[in-house]
Structures are given as structure tokens and as C-alpha cells.
């Protein structure tokens, strides 16, 4: 630090005299002899004198008749004044400045030196926020190094198949010679693809912790800056550091931020991002067999990645991190419930059964919300009721009990939600009703009907999709039957039903009239510019037939759903009355209404 400061001081003191001499050469071009000649010739029209404090020196500004100005520095400023008065001029004399010579000469130099030292400190000092925040280190990698990762595969629950796929990577990092001796090439890259919250980052940390190797972690957005070439420089620097600590793992989170498909978008491409991607491709190609660097990356948008980065030799192995099944959810719940006191009525197996489709992050959030609810009520333990309330809050949104609604709107909502609930109960392919409520939610809904699937479904059948359309239309049908009018409350339901029907016709080939043909865009590309460059090969006639088929499916489902609600009209009224009274019904209370129904007498 001393040497750079000494260098700055030397440069400043060398430059300052040069500047002063250059300035002096400009202003001393007008001498006392020039001033005297101009006075004798009558060319001087105005003289302004400024003396220095404490001595006889000073300077004068001379205005000539042609409009030019000259500055005259004199050792005897009084002589300049006397010469002007002899020629009949009345020179203006400024007050003598009170500042000392230190304030006028030395202080500016010291201030300049202080400013230079401050900027030099900001550019080099670690006090500006660490090595990654140095102003001149734009090209340095922002990857964070962890040499002692505590996370292991035992901390990852519910991803048994994914952990098996990574065992080979862990074994290679522990003993690479075992594979190289038989000519095997370990995958250079492992791409973890899955929905947000499924545990991709946790898996990468667990691999490093299990193998006991250094772990470099960086986000894809950390590469690209506003300065051209910074991203490529950071990629080079990151791999240079990784080679020094090999064997190791380089983990790039959200890689789609830097590895998006090239040549897409309106108006060309993003040159800086593409340069960064090109450098990443080059670095991954440059790995030797024995270097021991494994690149792991995570994304939930594998559809936008450039094909070059997905080819063998770069990301050789792609692991799909799926949402956990029922056993996986139960294992995850046990992990997150380990630090929370649970009451005896909490059944984690039941919670796992009712949370189909939840990711690991969703389950952690569910138990956290339940614990917050228990603490809010000053209870030292979490109950099943807390988890149930948290399930509604996470799935639907927080209930707005303070929101005042009229009895008319509450009645409309009660019949609307009951229409949905009856169809959920009567249609065998759909899950059971979990909760019915007429309490407004934070999402803007006047009420809600929650249902839970019986099992984890891998495939969607045609019959189930039709029943989903029927259940979506239940609220509108109930409004028509009871109110003799319709409201805007079914807009989201209609949009959902139309979307399902259109997918059945255009994507899944589930229409006999249209046939087993995919009429959606062939590329299904997410880039607007790329999509505009492809023509729509669907004729206007086919487009009209598709609309007719979608309309036919919706109308057919509407008619069948209306018959079911008409057959349960007594349940419709009884449930709506209870909702008006209690505002919320559980699935058990709703099922009890069907069990209490009196059988109709058989016709004679």
C-alpha cells in the first residue's frame, strides 16, 4: 500500500509544477513593457488591479480598445497604478484579500492531493466492500468458494433416484483414477432441471459435501454486466481458479440467465451475453480428462437454453429433479419438522397425502406458516389445525375477514362455491373437497373451494380433463339455477375450462372430429422474435373447426354438469345456507350433508 501511495505523490508533485509553469508562460506573455507601450499609444481603455495581501505584488487585468484582455503580473503593483493615472485613467483597485499565502497557494495543492488519494483508495482498498467490489476488478470472478461444505446427501430427503444418479459423480471426485484406468470419461457437466423449489441447489451442495471437495457457486446473472467483455473475463477467471483447486465442483445457479439460445429476440441479439456464453462453451470444451472439474448447473427453463451447451462433452448428464411423491413429501416434512414442537394430533402422513404437487420449498413454507400461526396465538407447539390454516393460506391466500361484503354478495358466493363443491364430490376422477369458504382472499376472490387429489397422478386422462371442465363450470351453473342471473365471478373458471378444452383439441389429439394432430406452433418457442419468423401452417378452415370443437366440448360438459347440480339441488340450498351462517365448511361437514340426505321414495 505504501508503494502505490508514494507513486501517486510523485506523479502529483511532478505534474503540478509543469501545470504552473505552463500557466505562467501564458499569462506572462503580456509584460510591463507591453503595458507601457499600449498606454503611450492610447490603446488602454480600462485597468483593474488586484493586489496580494502582505506584499507589493499583484496582478492587473488590462482591457484594450479592440476588446482584448491581458493579465499583467507585477512585482510592484503600485507602479502599474501610477502609470495608469499619469495617462488619465482611473484604475479600479480590489480590496486586499485577507487570505494568507498558505490559503491561496498551498491549500489547493493539498486538496488536489487528498482527492487523488481518496480515489486511489476506493479503487484498490478492500474497505470498498471486499475483493469482489473493487472498482478495477470487473473482470474477476464473483464465484463464492466453500472448502468445507457441511451439507451431505443425508440432508436431502425425497430425491432418492436423483441421488442415485449423482453417486457416480461423487465416486469420481473421491477416486478419479478408478475411472481413467479403464478409459471411462466422467461427465464434464451435470444439468439439474426442475421446478423452482425442488432442491436443485441443495443437491449440488450435497455432492460437494459428500465428496469433500471445494465448491464454487455463482449465479448466471453474476457474469453479465453493462461493460463489454466483463462476462467472458469472469468465466475465464472462474475456471482458472477452479483448476488451482481441482478436483472441485463449479455450480452455476439459474444458468438460463447467461446460456439462452443465441440469435433470438427482436432487433438482433445480446452481444455481451453471447460472448459470455461462447467463453463458457470454450472453457467446458477445454477440460482435460484428469483435471477433475465438474460443472453443475440448475435451471427451471431448459427450453430456452442454447443447444450447444446441452450437447455431449459439455452437459453430458441431465437430471430431472421432479416434485416429490407422497413418501418423499413425508420424508421432507420430517426433516423440516425436526426443530418444531408438534402436538400429538399432527399426522405428517396425512399432511403429505393432502399436499400433492408441493415442492420441498412449499412444504418448508407450509410448516413455517403453521409455526408462525402457533406463535401468534402464544402456543408453544404446532397443531393440526395450524397446519390446516397454513395450507389454505399457502394454497389460496390469506383470508380477509375484515373485508365487509353485503348479504347479497355473500349469498351469490355461497351458491357459486357450492356448485363447484357438488361437482367435486360427484365426479369420481376429481379429488375430495377440503374446504369451502365465502371469506374473501388476498387474491381478490370472493370465496374458494379447495379440493385435494387422492393420489399423485402422472398422466392426465381424457375423462379427467372433461370432469375438470365440468367442475370449473359449476359456479356459473349454480348462479343461473338459483339467481336467474349471472355475474362476472366465473370469468377465471371459464378461462380455465376453455384452456383445457383447447389443449385437448390442439395438443393432445383428444377430439374425434379434429383427429390426432398437433395444431399448436411446431417450435413452441418462448422467444418472440424467433416465433415471428415462423409462419402459421394452420389454415383458416382448420382454425374454424378447432373453435367449433372447443365450443362443442364446453357445451357438452356444461349440460352434464347442469344435470348433476339439478339432481343435488337440495344439497345446493342446504350447503349455501350453512355457508351464509358459518362462512366456512370443512370437507367432512360437506360430506355429512350427503350422508344425512333422506332417500327419495321409489315410484309406485
N, C-alpha and C positions, 0 to 999 in steps of 0.2 A: 504493500500500500504506500510505503514511503517513496519508492522509486517513481511510481506514476505521478504523485503529487509534486515531486521535485521536477519532473519533466514538464508539468503544466506551468509551474512557477517560472521555469527557464524560458518557456515559449512566450509567456505573457510579458516578461521583462525584456525580451528581445524585440518583440513586436511593438511595444508601447513607444520606445524611443524612435523607431522608424516612422511610426504614425505621426509623432510630434514633429519630427524633422520635415516630413512631407508637408504637414500642415503649415509649418513655419515657412517653408520655401514658397508656398502660395501667397501667404499674407505679406511677406517682406519684399515682394516684388515692387511694392509702392514704397519708395524711400522718402526721406526728408527732403532730398534734393528735388525729387519729382513734385513734392508738395509745394516747394518754394517756386518752382518754375510755373506751376499751374496758377499760383497766386499772382505772380508777376504778369501772366498773360490774361488774368481776369476770368479764368475758366472755373474757379471755385464758387459755388453758389451757397453752400451750407457746410458747417463743420459741427460735429457732435463729439464732445470729449468725455471720456470716462477714465478718471484717474484710479490707480490702485491705492489701497489703504496702506499707510505706514511708510511710503516712499514716494519719490517723484515720478515714477514710471506710470505708464498708462497707454491707452490707445485712443485713436480718433477715427471716426467714420467721415470720409470726405466725399461730398456729392458734387459732381461736375455738371456743367451746363448741358452736356449731351446726355445726361441721365445716368451715367455710370457711377458706381460707388467703389471706393477704395478704403481699405483699412490700413492705417498707419500706426505702427508700434514705435513708441519713442521712449528713450531713457529719461528725457526731460520734457514732460508733457506740458509744463508751463510755457516753454519756448514755442510750442505749436500754437498755444492760445494767443500769445503775444503777437506772433506773425499774422494771425488772422485779424486781430484787432487793428494792426497797422494798416491793413488794406480795407478797413471799414466794415469788416464782418463782425457779427456778434455771435460767437460760438456758444452753443449750448453745452453746459457742463453738468454731468450727472453727479448725484451725491456720492461721497466716498463710501464704498462698501465697507460694512462692519466686519465681514468675514476675514478670518486670518488667512495667511498663505496656505496653511495646512488644509483648510476647508475648501479652498479653490483649486489646489494643485494635487495634494497627496490623497485626499479623501476619494475623488473619483477613481483613481487608480486602485485603491483598496477595495472599493465597491465592485469594480470590474473583476478583480481577482477573486473576490468572495463568490460572485455569481458563477464564474468558471469552475471554481472548486465544488460548488453545490451541484452543478450539472454533471460533473465528472463523478461525484459520489453517487448520484442517482443511477448512473449508467453502470457502475462497477460494484457498488456495495451490496452485500447480502441483506442489508437492512431494508431494501426496497421490496421485500416480500419473498425472499428466498431465491435460489438459483434459477428457478423456472420463471421468475418475474423480472429478471434483469432485462433492461431495455434493449441491450445489444445482443441478447441471446434468443432472438426469434427463431433461429433455425435449430435450437436444441430440442430434444425430445421431451415431452411432458409426461412420459410414462412413469408411473409410480412403482418403485421396486420394493417387494416384500420378500425377504430371505427366510422368514420363519412363519409361514402360513399355518395357523392353528386349525383351520377347517379341514376335516377329512371326510371320507365317504360315509362314515357313521353318522355324520351330521346331516346327511341328505336323505330324506325319507320319501318314499312313494315313487322313486325313479329307478326301480331295480334293473329293467332292461337297459336303460341309458348308462347306468353304472357298469354293466357288463361290457358294453361297447367301449368303455374307456379304460378297462383293465389292461388292454394291450399297450395303450399309451403309457400308463403308469409303469408297467413292466419294462418297457423300452427305456424310460428315463432312469430306472434303477439299474438296469444291466443292458446297455445298448449293444455290447459285444455279442450277446446271445443271439441277436437277430442278424448282425452283419456277418457273422461267421458262416451262416447258411445262405448268404446272399439276399436276405429279406430287406425290403425297404419300408421303414415305418412311415406312416402318413405324415407329410410335412405340415398339413393343416387340418384342423377339425372344426367344422362349422356346426354350431348348435343353433337349431332353428325351432321356434315355438312361440306360442302366445306370450304376451307380457305377463310376468309373474310366475312362470312355470319353474324357475330355478336354474336358468342357464348360467348366470354369473356364479351362483353358488357351486354348480358342478365344476366350473373351471378352477375355482379356488380349491375345491376338494381334491382335484387331480394334482395340483401343485403341492398341497399339504400332504397328500398320501405318498407322493414320490419324494418329498423332501428337497425340492429344487427351488431356485429363485422364481419369483412370479412377477412379471411385468404386466401392469394393467393400464389401459388407456382407452378413452372414448374416441369413436370415429370423428366426432366434431372437433377434437383437440388438434387434429392435423391441419385443418384448413383455416387460414387467416386471410386478412384483406391484402396482405403483401404477397406478390407473385413469387413462387419458388419456395416459400416457407414450408408448405406441407411436404414436398419432396425431401427437403433438407431434414425435416424432423423424422421422416421414415428412415432415411439413411442413418441418422444418429441413433435412433432406437435400435436398429439391428446391429450396429457396431457395438453398442453397449451390451446387447444380448449375447453376442459372440464372446465377449470377455467373461461372461458368467455362465456359459454353456456347461452342462445341459440346463435348460431353463424353459419356461413357458411364457410366451408373449400373448396376452389376451387383449383383443380389440372388441370392446363392447359397442353395440349399435353400429356395426361396420357398414350398414347401408348408407350412413351419412357421408362416407368417402368412396364407397365402391359401387355407386349406382351406375347403371348402364350408360355407356358413352354415346354421344351423338343423338341425344334425345332432348326434347323441350323446344319451345318456340324460340326462334331467333338464334339458334345455334346451341352451343354447349358452354359449360362452365370450365374454362381453361385451367384454372388453378386446381380445381378438384380433379380434373382428368390427369394433370401432371402428377398429382399425389397418388392417384390410382396406378398410373404407369410405373411409378417408382416402387410401389408396393408389389406389383407383379414382378418387377425385375428382381427385387430382394428375395422374394419367395422362390424364384427360379434359381437364384444363386446359391442356395443352401447345398452344402456337401452332405454326403450320406452320414458322415460321422460327426457333424457339427452339434447335433443334439438340441437344436432349437425347434420347438413345436409351436406353431401359431394356432391359437384357438380364438374363434370369433363367435359372436352372438348376434342374432337378428330375428326380428319377427316380420321382416319384409323380404324374404328370399326372392320374391317375384321381381324385385326391382334391381337385383344385383347384376353386374356385368357378367356375361357368360365366360369371359376369360379367367375370372377369378374362381370359377366353380369347376374348372377342368381338372383332371388328374394331374398331379405334380404341384398343385397349389393347395386347394382344399380337397384332399383326396377323400376324406370321410365326412359324411353329412349325417348328423344325429338329430332326429326329430324328438324334441322334448315335449311330450304330449301332456295334456291335462291329466291329473291323477284319477285312477278309478276309485271305487269305494274303499278297497283295502288301503290304497295309497293315501286317500284322504284321512282315514282313521289314523294311520301312522304319522301323518303330518300334524294332525290335531294333537296327538300325544306329545309330539316334540314341543309345540307352541304352548301346550297347557302345563308343561313341567314346572314353570315358575309361577303358576297361578293357583290359588286355593279354590278348589271346586267343591260344591256341595254334593251330597250323596245322590241327589236326583239327576245329576248331569250324566247323560249317556252319550259318550263320544261316538259310539257306533251309530246311534240314531241321528246324530248331527251329521256324520259322514254320509248317511243314506239320503238325507234331505238336501245335501249341498252338491248335487250332480252338476258338473261343469265348472266348479270352483277351482281356481289355481291355488298353489301354495301360498301366494301373497294374499289371495282372497280369504283363505282360511285363517291366516295370521291376523288379518284385519278384523275378521269376524270375532275371534276370541278377544282381541284388544278392545273392540267396541263393547263387548259384553262386560269386560273388566271395568271399563270406564263407567258403564251404567251401574255396576255394583258399587263402585266408589262414590258415585253421585248420590246414592241412597245410603251412604255411610254403612255399608255392609262389608265385612271383611272376607267375603267369599263370593264366588260366582255361581248363580243358579241356572237351571234350565230355562227359566223364564227370561233371564238376562240374555241368554244366547238366542232365544226366540225373537226377542225385541231387536237384537242386533242383526238378526237375519233379515228382518223386514227393513231395517234402516239401511243395510248394505245393498239389498236387492231392489228396493223401491225408492228409498229416500226417507229422510226424517219427516215424521208426521207433523203437520201444522195444526195442532189442536186449538191454538189461539185464533185461527182464521175463522171469522164468522161467516156462515153461509145461511141462506134463507131455508125455511122448511120445504119450499117448492124445489129448490136445487138439491137439497138432501134427498128428497123423495125420488127425483129423477135419477140421481146417482145410485140410490139403493136398488131400483129396478134394473138399471143398466148393469151393475156389477152382479146382480143375481142371475141375469140372463147368461153371463159368462160362466158363472159357477155351476148352473144346471147342466150346461153342455160339458163342462169338465167332468162332472160326476157321471153323466150318462154315456159318454163316448169312451169305449174301452181302451183305445190306443193312447189316451192322454193321461197325465198324472192326476193324482188326487188333489182336492182343494186344500190348501194350507191355511189361508186366512182370507176373509172378505171384510172390507172396510169401506166406510164412507167418509173417512177423515182425509182431508186434502193433504197432499205430499209436497215436498220441496221441488219436485219435478213439474209441478203445475197441474197434476191430475186431481180430479175431484174425489177420487177413491181408487181402490185397486182390488184385484182378485189374484192372489198368489197360488200357484199350483206347483207341486213337486213331482218330478218323474219317478216312476217306480224303480227303474234300473238305468244304468249307463247304456245309452244307445250308440252304436257305431254307425248304423245305416238308418236312413230315413225312408220309410216305405210310402208308396202312393196312398194307401189308405190312411196312414197317419197324417200325411200332409193335407188330405181332404178334410180330416177331422179338425186339424188346426184352423183351416179356413172357416169351418162351421163355428168353432168356438170363438173366433175373432168377431164373427157377425152376431153373436148372441146379444150383445148390449144394444145394438140398433134394433134387433127384432123385439126385444122386451119393451123398448120405448114405443114402438109402433103399436104393440098389442095393448098396452096399458094407457098410454098418454094420448093416443090418437094424433100424435105429432112426433117429430124427430128433432134432435139437437145436433150441435157440432161436436158433441163429446165422443162420437165414434170415428172421428177423422183418422186417428192413428190406427184404429182397428181395421178400417177399410184399406188404408195404405199397406198394412201388413198382409191382409188377405190377398190383395191384388199382387203383391210381390211374390207370394208363394205360388199363386196360380200362374204367373208369367214364367217363373223358373221351371215349373212343371212342363210347360209347353215348349219353351225355348232352349232350356239347358238339359233337362233330364229325359226328354223324349217320352213323356207320360201321357201324351194325347194321341188317341187313335186317329183323329181327323188330320192332324198335322204330321204325325209319324215320328219315328225315332231319328230325328235330325236335329243337330245343334244349330240354332239360328242366331246365337249370340255372336259378338265380334270374335273373329278367329284368334286374334292375338290376345284379347282381353288385357290390353296393356294399360298401365296406370299413367303413362306419360302422355300429356295432352298433345304435344307436337307430333309424337310418333303415331298416335292414334289418328290424327287428322290426315296423315299421309296415306292411309289405307281406305280404300273405298268400301262402302257398304254393299255387300254382294247379295243382300236380301231384296227381292223385288217388292214393288208396292202391293202386288196381289197377295204375296205371302204375308206381308205386314198386316194387311186387312184380315186375312184368315186367322192370323195369330190373335188379333184383337177380338175376333168373333169367338174363338175358342176360349180365351180368358174370360170373356163375358159369360159363355155357357157354363164354365166350371163354377164361377161365382154364383150365378143364378141357381144352379142345381144344389150347391151347398146351402144357399140361403133357404131354399124350400125345405130341405131335410131338417135344417136346424129349427126352422119355424114350427114344424110338426112336433119336434121333441119338446120345445118350450110350451106349446099348446097342451101337450099331454101332461105336463107338470105345472099347469097354471096355478094350482093350489099351493105348490111349493114356492112358486114365484112370489105370490102375495104374502105368504107367511114369513118367508125369509126377508122380504123387504120391510115388513112391519118390525121384525126383530132388529134389523139394521137401523131403522129410524129410532128405536128405543135404546139400543146398546152401542151403536156406531161401529162395532167390530164383532165378528164371529170367527171362532176357530173352525178348523176343518171337522173336528169331532162334533161340534154343535150343529154344523150344517148337515152332516151325515145323519144325526139323530132325527132331523125333520123327516127324512125319507123313511126311517125305521118306524116312526110314530104314525105314519100315514095309514089310514084305515082302508082296507081293500074295498074296491068298488063291488057292489052286488052283481052277481052274474045275471045276465038277462034270462027271463023265464021263457 
